[in-house]
Amino acid sequence: MTEKKMGEKDRFRNSPQVIFILGGARSGKSRYAQKIAKAFKGKKLFVATAQALDEEMAGRIENHKKQRGGMWETREEPIEIVQVVSEMQSNYGVILIDCLTLWVSNLLMAFEDDRERVENCIKGLIDRLTNIKTTVILVSNEVGSGIVPENRLARSFRDLAGLLNQGVAQVADRVVLMVAGIPFVVKGEA
């Protein structure tokens, strides 16, 4: 590799970027996102959108914290992730948000299925991602490959998650689709 090419690659790695990782449930999205984040210098912030609404979920959250280890600071934020990115971006070398589909679900529940309000939150996140000071890695589920849900709320969730995924993919520097633990680069460099 020539010196010029190495310099360009290092410059890309050290400049703020948006990396979007999506895939099905248990496809390896979170593990891959954390692996990518380790390559970035500076403090690392993990923004968790999951809520411990029952014992099983509380156990999952604790297991995830243990697996991440001590290199991460964790901020649990089910709703205001745009505010967290805005406030914290200057303090961290990388921010990882996991996961956007749980965020959409949280918004639908918090705003009593007010679709317009949820769409405004989605737009706010996409707008924030177009002007960032640090690398942001976002994890989301690909929900458009399944069947059409039978009820209105589930269809609304699927539609909003798809809208969010499309918007984030448009502004992202790199988009990776995870399939059975294997990353497929959809956009950007591998």
Secondary structure per residue as TSV (DSSP state, phi and psi in degrees):
chain	resnum	aa	ss	phi	psi
A	1	M	-	360.0	133.7
A	2	T	-	-73.8	160.5
A	3	E	H	-61.4	-39.1
A	4	K	H	-62.2	-45.0
A	5	K	H	-65.4	-40.1
A	6	M	H	-61.8	-42.1
A	7	G	H	-61.9	-41.2
A	8	E	H	-64.7	-42.0
A	9	K	H	-65.1	-44.2
A	10	D	H	-63.0	-41.0
A	11	R	H	-60.8	-42.0
A	12	F	H	-64.6	-43.1
A	13	R	H	-64.8	-34.7
A	14	N	H	-90.9	-7.5
A	15	S	S	-93.7	150.5
A	16	P	-	-58.8	138.4
A	17	Q	-	-148.9	162.4
A	18	V	E	-110.9	123.5
A	19	I	E	-118.8	124.9
A	20	F	E	-116.4	122.8
A	21	I	E	-120.8	122.0
A	22	L	E	-135.9	162.5
A	23	G	E	170.8	-177.2
A	24	G	S	-75.3	175.1
A	25	A	T	-61.0	135.7
A	26	R	T	59.7	33.3
A	27	S	S	-91.1	-3.9
A	28	G	S	98.4	13.7
A	29	K	H	-58.8	-52.7
A	30	S	H	-64.9	-44.1
A	31	R	H	-61.1	-43.2
A	32	Y	H	-66.2	-41.4
A	33	A	H	-60.7	-42.5
A	34	Q	H	-66.1	-37.3
A	35	K	H	-62.0	-44.6
A	36	I	H	-63.1	-44.3
A	37	A	H	-60.7	-31.9
A	38	K	H	-61.0	-25.3
A	39	A	T	-74.0	-14.4
A	40	F	S	-91.9	143.1
A	41	K	-	-78.5	160.4
A	42	G	S	91.1	179.7
A	43	K	-	-67.0	152.2
A	44	K	E	-119.9	130.5
A	45	L	E	-113.2	127.2
A	46	F	E	-104.6	117.3
A	47	V	E	-100.7	111.1
A	48	A	E	-98.4	125.2
A	49	T	-	-95.0	-10.0
A	50	A	-	-68.9	147.7
A	51	Q	-	-119.4	138.8
A	52	A	-	-83.4	78.9
A	53	L	-	-87.2	-9.7
A	54	D	S	-151.6	172.9
A	55	E	H	-63.5	-40.5
A	56	E	H	-61.3	-44.2
A	57	M	H	-69.1	-37.3
A	58	A	H	-60.2	-40.7
A	59	G	H	-64.2	-41.9
A	60	R	H	-61.0	-44.9
A	61	I	H	-61.1	-44.8
A	62	E	H	-62.4	-41.4
A	63	N	H	-61.9	-42.1
A	64	H	H	-64.2	-40.1
A	65	K	H	-61.2	-44.5
A	66	K	H	-63.7	-41.6
A	67	Q	H	-65.3	-35.9
A	68	R	H	-66.5	-35.9
A	69	G	-	82.3	-173.9
A	70	G	T	-79.5	-8.6
A	71	M	T	-73.1	-11.5
A	72	W	E	-105.8	140.4
A	73	E	E	-95.9	140.0
A	74	T	E	-116.3	136.3
A	75	R	E	-125.4	116.7
A	76	E	E	-88.2	116.2
A	77	E	-	-145.2	102.1
A	78	P	S	-78.9	-18.1
A	79	I	S	-124.3	-54.3
A	80	E	-	-90.4	52.1
A	81	I	H	-70.3	-29.0
A	82	V	H	-64.6	-42.9
A	83	Q	H	-64.1	-40.8
A	84	V	H	-61.2	-47.0
A	85	V	H	-61.6	-44.9
A	86	S	H	-59.9	-44.6
A	87	E	H	-77.4	-34.1
A	88	M	H	-101.4	-9.9
A	89	Q	G	-60.6	-30.2
A	90	S	G	-77.6	-13.0
A	91	N	G	-96.6	-6.2
A	92	Y	-	-133.6	150.2
A	93	G	S	-78.5	-25.0
A	94	V	E	-156.7	142.4
A	95	I	E	-120.9	127.3
A	96	L	E	-112.4	124.2
A	97	I	E	-109.2	121.3
A	98	D	E	-138.2	111.5
A	99	C	-	-135.3	154.4
A	100	L	H	-69.3	-32.9
A	101	T	H	-69.9	-35.0
A	102	L	H	-64.7	-36.8
A	103	W	H	-59.7	-45.8
A	104	V	H	-61.1	-43.2
A	105	S	H	-60.4	-44.1
A	106	N	H	-60.7	-42.0
A	107	L	H	-63.4	-44.7
A	108	L	H	-59.8	-41.0
A	109	M	H	-71.8	-42.7
A	110	A	H	-67.7	-36.0
A	111	F	T	-102.4	17.4
A	112	E	T	50.9	48.4
A	113	D	T	62.3	29.9
A	114	D	-	-80.4	92.7
A	115	R	H	-57.8	-41.3
A	116	E	H	-62.4	-40.7
A	117	R	H	-66.8	-40.6
A	118	V	H	-64.7	-43.2
A	119	E	H	-60.3	-36.8
A	120	N	H	-65.6	-37.2
A	121	C	H	-64.9	-41.8
A	122	I	H	-61.7	-46.4
A	123	K	H	-60.6	-39.9
A	124	G	H	-61.6	-40.0
A	125	L	H	-66.4	-46.3
A	126	I	H	-62.2	-42.0
A	127	D	H	-61.2	-42.7
A	128	R	H	-63.3	-38.1
A	129	L	H	-68.2	-19.9
A	130	T	T	-78.5	-9.6
A	131	N	S	-143.5	77.9
A	132	I	-	-114.2	158.9
A	133	K	S	-108.5	-6.5
A	134	T	S	-143.3	165.0
A	135	T	E	-70.4	135.2
A	136	V	E	-122.1	126.0
A	137	I	E	-109.3	127.3
A	138	L	E	-119.1	138.9
A	139	V	E	-116.1	136.0
A	140	S	E	-148.9	155.4
A	141	N	E	-87.7	140.5
A	142	E	-	-86.8	108.6
A	143	V	-	-105.9	1.2
A	144	G	T	-87.0	-0.6
A	145	S	T	-93.0	-3.5
A	146	G	S	-95.7	-166.0
A	147	I	-	-80.0	166.2
A	148	V	-	-74.1	123.7
A	149	P	-	-61.4	155.5
A	150	E	S	-82.9	-18.4
A	151	N	S	-121.3	160.9
A	152	R	H	-61.2	-44.7
A	153	L	H	-63.4	-43.0
A	154	A	H	-65.6	-38.0
A	155	R	H	-66.9	-39.1
A	156	S	H	-62.3	-44.4
A	157	F	H	-58.3	-49.8
A	158	R	H	-59.2	-44.4
A	159	D	H	-64.6	-44.4
A	160	L	H	-68.5	-39.0
A	161	A	H	-63.3	-40.7
A	162	G	H	-64.1	-41.7
A	163	L	H	-60.9	-46.0
A	164	L	H	-60.8	-49.4
A	165	N	H	-59.5	-42.0
A	166	Q	H	-63.6	-43.6
A	167	G	H	-65.3	-44.2
A	168	V	H	-65.9	-41.5
A	169	A	H	-61.3	-35.1
A	170	Q	H	-64.7	-38.8
A	171	V	H	-92.4	-10.9
A	172	A	-	-71.2	146.1
A	173	D	S	-78.7	-32.8
A	174	R	E	-139.2	134.8
A	175	V	E	-124.2	128.5
A	176	V	E	-124.2	128.8
A	177	L	E	-102.0	123.4
A	178	M	E	-93.9	130.0
A	179	V	E	-131.9	113.7
A	180	A	T	50.7	41.6
A	181	G	T	82.8	1.6
A	182	I	E	-108.3	125.0
A	183	P	E	-83.2	132.8
A	184	F	E	-117.5	116.4
A	185	V	E	-76.9	120.0
A	186	V	E	-94.6	-32.6
A	187	K	E	-148.0	138.8
A	188	G	S	90.0	-172.7
A	189	E	-	-86.3	153.2
A	190	A	-	-72.3	360.0
